[in-house]
Amino acid sequence: MLRRISVIAASAAMLAISALPASAATHANSGKLSFPGHSGIQDSGTYSKTSKGVKIYVCAKQTTSGNAAVAAVVVGTNASGSKKGDIGAVAMGKGDKICRSGTIPYTGHLKTYIFFINSKGVKSYTSGYKKIY
């Protein structure tokens, strides 16, 4: 009797796991990028995994005149984090919008961050990372 109950419980657990959507088990192959929020920058982008890595499209728009430049950066790493590549877009001047695209060869993890450059050419603000997957 006890053995029958454990077999039934194990079968129910396997059925529940197999009913999960594919996105619950792994990260998506494509999607929109999100960045840490901060005033002075409007950022956006997309990503899609390919056989050569992660294809990135990223844009940065400077919305205030308080900084000389603003940047939105996407970082891809291998699974262990020991290797990385990045692509960024830098807008210089209020109203300026710059978009860039490219492929990062590492698909283990993807994260984003932003930074600002002041009028002396020094980074005046760097956000923390925002994890995409």
Secondary structure, DSSP 8 states (H G I E B T S, - for coil): -HHHHHHHHHHHHHHHHHTS-HHHHS--SEEE------TTEEEEEEEEEETTEEEEEEEEEE-SSSSSEEEEEEEEE-TTSSSEEEEEEEE-STT-EEEEEEEES--SEEEEEEEEE-TTSSEEEE---EE--
